[in-house]
Structures are given as C-alpha cells and as structure tokens.
Amino acid sequence: MDTPFGRKESLNPNPGVIVEFIQAVVETPWPLGTEQPRNYFERLGCELGPSGGSDDETLLGVTRGAFVIPRIATINALWAAIDGSLFSLNFFTYANARNVITAVDAGYDAVKNGLIGLYGQPLTEQKGPSAYRSADWAIRDTFVELYPHVLQAPMLQIGLCHRERNAAYEHRIAQSADRPRA
C-alpha cells in the first residue's frame, strides 16, 4: 500500500518515522554550550546511553556516547560533542531486515523522498548503482546525510550534524593531523 513516503509500509522501521525523527532534529534547536544533552534527547524522544571516548578524542575535546530512538530499530546510534557542545547524531537501520539489501534500497528511496517533500531537492546527490548513492541537505543549522550501504554490512546510515560545530570538529581534526606524534 502507498504511503506519503512511497510503497514502504512493510519496512521496519517505517521510513516515515525516520523522516519524522530527522524533522524533529532539524526543528529542535541544538543544545547550546555545555547544556546537558539529556534534555535535548528527551525532547527528541530518545534515551541516552553511556558516554566515553578514546584518549585521542579526549585530547581533541570530543566526547561520544550512545543513544536509543525507541520508535526506530537502530544499530550504533551514536552522538558526539566537542568541548561539551553536541554536534553529531549518527545511526544505522534496516540491518536486520529479512531481505536487507532490498530494505536498505527501499528505505533510502523512501526517506530521501520524504525529505524532498519537506525540504526540497538534496544539496548534493550521488546517483548510481545502489552501492554508490548518497544524498545530503543543509537545513537551518543541521546537515543531513543519507548513505545506503549495500556491499559490506548492508544498512542505511543517517547522519545529522550541527553545521558550524561539525566544521569546528573537522578543523580540529585537520590541525591534529599536522601535529608531530610523540
């Protein structure tokens, strides 16, 4: 049966629920400064998992942790903060579908179409065989990325980041790469 997001009702999670979550991230202001991300995640309907990170990440001022989206079956749902400010949410889905490659492709198409309906055409889109597609949008403070991985570990990857904070993170990574190692 058709839905506003295409013929995808049999997918679990329903692509419409993923689009609703992305819309909530876009429309919910990212927490400022060192505001605890717990309140932000609660507003998104998520639960925080444990946080931590490697020593190298700590040196860069990066903290990472897990989160759960109760309405969306995810794998490796992770958040990241730089200097205490949340800047990144990433998760994978459709990894446990019966026909995983078909689910990943169909889920990607449906989520992409739902986002097009809300925000217009992607800023950039890589078209090609299902293994080589991607789409991204720059919406307000948020950058949204979709990647349908189908060759190794098939699953749909959704990345959401605060544009300015992610740029600061990328800049810090580039600076640390230029430093001599002890």
N, C-alpha and C positions, 0 to 999 in steps of 0.2 A: 504494500500500500504506500502511496506517495505521502510524504510529509513536506513541510516547508523547506526541508533540507535535502530533499530527494527521496528515492526509494530505499531508505535505510533503517526502517523500523526494527528489523531483526538484529541490527548491530547492538552489541553490549560493550561499552555504554552507547546510548543513543547519541548520535552526533549533535543533536540539538542541545543536549545537556552540556556538552563540551563547549559549544558556541555560547551558551548562557554563562558558563564559567568565565570564558575569555571576556565576554562583555562586562561581567562584574569586575574583573581585574581592570579593564580599561576605564570603567566609570567610577571605581573606588580610588580615591587619592592614595598614592603610595605613602607609607608612614614616613614622617619627617625625622631627620636626625637619628637619635638613639631611641626613639619611641619603640617600645617593645613590639615585635612583630605579632605577638599573640593576639592583640586586639584587631589588627588588620586581618589576620587569618580567620578570626571568628566572624568578622563582617563578611568574609568571602564564603563562610560556611565550611571552613576547613579546621583540621586539628593539627597542632604542631607535634612533631616527633622530636627525638633527641638532636641536639646540635653538637658540632665538633668540627674538626678540620686538621689538616696536616700542619706541621711546623712551618713549612714553606708558605702555606696560605696565611698562617697567623702573622708571619713576618710582613706579608702584604696587607694586613689589616682585614683579611677576609674570614668570615665565619660562615659555615654551611650547616644545614640541617635538613631533616626530612619533614614532610607534611602529608596529610591524608585528605583527599577530597571524597567524603563519604558517598556522593552520588556518582562518582566516576571510578571505575576499576583502573588503577594505575600501577605502574612499575617505576621504581626510582623517582618518586616525586620529591624533588629537592629544591631548597631555597638557598640563596646566598646573600650576604650582606657585606658591605665594605665600610669599614670604620663605624659599624653599628647601624648603617642605613641599608635597609633591604633594597636589592636591585635586581634580583633574578628569581624566577619561578620556572622550573622545567619538569616535565613529566612525560611518560610514555604510556600508551594504551593500545589495546587490541592484541597484546602479546599472547593472550590465552584463548583467542578465538579458534573455533574448530578449523576453519579454513583461513588461517592467519593472513596470508598474502592478499586474498580477496577482501578480507575485512579491513586491512590496512589501506588498500587502494580505495575501497568504497568509503571508508571513514575519512580519509584525506579529502576526497572529492566533496563529500557532504559538508565537512567542516569548512573547507575553502569556500564553497558556495554560500554557506550561511554567513561567513564573514564578508563575502562580496555583497550580500544582501544588506548587511548592516553598515559597512564601511567603504564599499566600492572596490574597484579592482586592486589587486596587490600592488605594492610599491615596486617589487620585483617578483618575477616568477620564472622559474626554470622549468621548461616543459620538455618532455622526452619520455622514454620508457619509464614505467612506474618506479624503477630504481633510481632514477635521476631527476626527480621532480622536487620542487620546493616552492614555497610562496611566503612572502612576508609583507607586513603592513606597518606603517608608522602612524599610530593613532594617539593623539594628545601626547602624554608623557610615556606612553608604552609602545614598545616594539614587539610585534607578534611574529613568530616564525613557525612554519609547519614543514615537517620533513617525513615523508613516508618511507621508512627503511624497509626494504623487502629482500635484500640479498643476504645479509647476516643479521641474526637476531631480529626477525621481522616485527615491527611495531611502528605506531605513529608517534612521532616526537612533537610535542608542543612546547615552545619556548616563549616566555614572556619576560620582558625586562624593562626597567626604568631607563629610558634612553640616555639621559645625562649621566646617571650613576654608572651605567654599563660602560659608557665611553671613558669615565674616570678609571674604572677597573681595567679596561683594555690598555689605557695609557700606562697604568702602573705595571701591568704585565710586561709591556714593551720595555719600560725602564729597567725592570728587574732582569730581563733577558740580556741587557747590555752590561750589567754589573759583573765584575770578575767573581768567580766562585772560589771559595776558600779550599 
